[in-house]
């Protein structure tokens, strides 16, 4: 077992030990399943580029939602209400994008991005405040807030729309994101780039000492507090960042795909984000790859609807995949700890 | 009286669901799939009701009770599966709940696409003695009975006391193992009972429903029940009061009063905004125990 230097962040130092052989073995084991996934994605890309583009389009919000679940989980916070944060961000961005009559398009796009991130952060932060101040389980508050925001956005759609299409007014045409890639009518925008940047930032972050601190807080917040870390402040910041990422996940729909907030556009997306975060592990490559796999699955089930296969089967398959992967992982860890 | 009856009807499924969430909480299983279990119970009841009446000819109460039993078995299976996944496969309860919820929701959407509209049409044709409104009030009293029974059970029944003790923490689990209790089996059995109660909450929704039974019929009651169960873990009184408060805020007559007070023009009803009232209230209620404790500490210090 190697002793790594003390991790010093936010004003205190704790010794960190990493069991290197076990870590490397686990990495190699996971590498096998990831390579299989990657080979599958590449095969799909060669066989049907439009399917691959559609899969990347579907994967874009899933990556951000998976990060919104994975990052706070490291710090011991179960953010299972990312869908509510996404809806809050989307509604605020759609409102600003459709109602602003002055200002350049660049400034307005930045305003929409910031608004979406802030709205998502605000909702997530509220759940954290309830946990911190009133000791209320965050699973309950994040779920309740999602229900609340679903109803609230539904009300806003009803009062702002034309009453028939169940959507908000369209955002200004000059702030709609342009097509970067287009294959057979399926296109990608810069929103996909934002998801990739978020993934890269997460990858960089995992190599910093702050990641170790987050993990220490997640594993034992009391011990971390005794070690001198400001647990509340750090956890609050992490939750706010996660909420911001969930808010950003709405922008592909609002600023690119439909240009408006359609009621129910994110139905079930939050739970799918959790599935993405868990399928191949919560590492950046794991999240990216499983988002692609889920993106392909979603597109395949959309196409299969023509043959009478309901898309709901795909949703059930995602749940089954989580259980299967977690069961295999639990069994491996059990064998490893017993052996 | 009509207003009171409407509150009782709204409180009935919630109260039964809260009992289920409370039992799950007592054995240290936080079941996020409770909402799906409730909806599965409602859908299973509707399908079973149609099949029992049309195929077996059991109209009236025998058919109703048989359909309810089938729904309860479906709920019990889901509860037991959830507990097995958590206890035997050692999967995190939140993750297991999310995954099981997705599987059930997917299955229900498939049922909705393939057979539920036909089932709804058939179910409406089957005449049954009591009106849906009367059934709702009966289910409320049933919920009260179940909650008193469960509360008593955890104090008086040795098996339930064991389940509670082993669900407290890992030390309790180890202690139970040392005295020869089969902890895993006991917790799975109790989870099955909790799932059964959750499905009956779904049955009450389906039995009261005048429209068709669809996958969205749970309307978030499972999540609300999980929140109220947190309050109930502190006291039975707090749990029942919170249930009644939420039902009151959800009542149609209150919505009408709010709409009138807000001076909203005719033909424009912001129902979705008023629908959020119970959620706001629940968030406030969840903060109350901590606030009371804080106040108590300050007064005590003085």
Interface residues (C-beta under 8 A of the other chain):
Chain A: X78 X80 X130 X133 X134 X135 X136 X137 X139 X140 X141 X143 X144 X145 X147 X148 X151 X152 X154 X155 X158 X159 X268 X271 X274 X275 X278 X310 X311 X312 X313 X314 X315 X316 X317 X318 X319 X320 X322 X323 X326 X327 X330 X331 X334
Chain B: X30 X32 X85 X89 X90 X91 X92 X94 X95 X96 X98 X99 X100 X101 X102 X103 X104 X105 X106 X107 X108 X109 X110 X112 X113 X114 X220 X223 X224 X226 X227 X230 X270 X271 X272 X273 X275 X276 X279 X280 X282 X283 X286 X287 X289 X290 X291
